[in-house]
Amino acid sequence: MLSARRIPPGAAVRIVRTALPISRTWRLRHPDDPRRPYRPLLKHEVYACWHEHLLPLTCLFAGQNLATLASHDRDGEIISQVLRRLGYDVARGSSTRGGSAGFRQLARSFAAGRGVILTGDGPRGPRRSLKEGAARMARLTDSPVTVVGVAASSGSRLRSWDRFLVPAPGATVFVSLAGVAPDQTPGTGDIQVALEREVARCEQAAREARWCSPPGVERQGRRQEKAPLRDRPLRPARVTKVPRSLELRLRGQWRRPRAALPVRALARAYGGVHDIRHRLYDLGLLATHSAGIPIISVGGVTAGGSSKTPLAAFIARTLQEAGHRPAILARGYADELDLLAHEAPGASIRGHRDRLRSGRRAVAEGATVAILDDGFQHRRLLRDLDLLILDRDALRRTNRARLPAGPFREDWERAVARADAIVSTGREAWTTDVSRFDRELRDQLEHLAPGVPVATAAFGHGPPEAASAGARGWSGPPAPRLALTGIMKPNLFFAQAGAECASLREQLALSDHGIPTPRERAVATEAAGRGGVLTTRKDLPRLRPLFEPALPIWILPETLEWKAGWEDVRRLIVEKASKPAMRHAEAVL
């Protein structure tokens, strides 16, 4: 018989990854509320769990910006490969080998904004006997500790030292998070007691679930009635051309070092078509047209999430202060137009796919300068200044491949050759690692585009603001329970939301520009409870009409801080806006 230890590591990784989709059939619940779906929102802190619960927690916490520790042996190699594919940052080490180096790497990951999750009794036991790792990491990072309890209503246990839990397909998996000694740095004994308590709560809820029907289902002979709306699994929103399930799968490819072969083939075809198009514009074989006023293009090389629209609004306000009458030429998404109207009052907002037509109408209405939102690839409209937005998160955390294998529309190093000014942006916390990366990026840009001004912007957030009648009538500080958004990078919003509102318990991510289905609205309303919903200003016009006015809806406003270089970029923008528009001869194909 073939031993598991004789399976090559690569094959073992593929076997484990094949089994992970079973997790989509699990019903995740909190032991205090077994009728409602539960999706915990993690914070920037240290988490402790038992080694036997690795499988359900690995699936549940995937993509939530966590770092963890894996041993140097063969099993650790397999686990680390799987975890990295799921978005975890993995340090190598254990209590018996390389622990100090592993903890130093975890501390660096924590300083970079990642949470840390550790198995208290790994890698070799004894089972449910906590070691000092979690308490040591808490002291090292000056972070609170949260314990994670897990249990399943059905499944199997492996014959391993930890009796490894494998929930059955369709099982109800109970998960509970609880803080340990929030007013002081907890010790190993405190963490052990808290972890045992939370696991006991989950196991009790799992035992009760085994002896009753699933919530909302009555068994009468062979007939089974459907569960009520709130207990059915969420169906992805279908408001964009690409179904959300496919969209999320493609996003998952972006963090892999090498995307799947069919996706790479599509990316090669996509890149080839776009390279030919840019070449035709460079040779003058495709026509460019002037709108009659100076055009400031604000665009990027990635598919969404780089803060182009907020920057376009900020530049419009800057030009208003300089005495201009700016117009903003957007693509026509209703949520972006509403955001621009709020962030740039007094500017003319034009939303249409034909930007040239929008620009000429803005001229007729008295605009003296136009800002082309998301216009770096829109070369049909002649521009006087090309402002390139580079997304630090995409450069740091993705494979930098072209769509659909990665988030990039074109090769960013080639794109900087067309830029007149460059701004690097990001919504991540401004840590030492981010600052170091930004300095390295600026040095690289100085080599790739000498003489081009480069600025650095960091987007943060302010306190929640009331956005509905229910929120405005709220007494006391905001206490939303659900974080809900339909933007390109929901994980960054969820991280900011969790840092601002400790009351949040669940999160729901829609597709980009997505609208929740009736089923999702019903589940979201119940999940929000009395505390309500926290969302972004961009999501507000899509979401507010779908909920009752009495439901408290809060928004998390964005803040912009310039770290370096803005004065040089601002001076160039005002200078270009004050000159006559470029009127090159229009080429014909």
Secondary structure, 3 states (H helix, E strand, C coil): CCCHHHCCHHHHHHHHHHHHHHHHHCEEEECCEEEEECCCCCCCCEEEECHHHHHHHHHHCCCCCEEEEECCCHHHHHHHHHHHHCCCEEEECCCCCCHHHHHHHHHHHHHCCCEEEEECCCCCCCCCCCCCHHHHHHHHHCCCEEEEEEEECCEEECCCCCCCEEECCCCEEEEEEEEECCCCCCCHHHHHHHHHHHHHHHHHHHHHHHCCCCCCCCEECCEECCCCHHHCCCCCCCCCCCCHHHHHHHHHHHCCCCCCHHHHHHHHHHHHHHHHHHHHHHCCCCCCECCCCCEEEEEECECCCCCHHHHHHHHHHHHHHCCCCEEEEECCCHHHHHHHHHHCCCCEEEECCCHHHHHHHHHHCCCCEEEEECCCCCCCECCCEEEEEEEHHHHHHCCCCECCCCCECCCHHHHHHHCCEEEEECCCCCCHHHHHHHHHHHHHHHHHCCCCCEEEEEEEECCCEECCHHHHCCCCCCCCCEEEECCCCHHHHHHHHHHHCCCCCEEEECCCCCCCCHHHHHHHHHHHCCCCEEECCCCHHHHHHHCCCCCCEEECCEEEEEEECHHHHHHHHHHHHHCCCCCCCCCCC
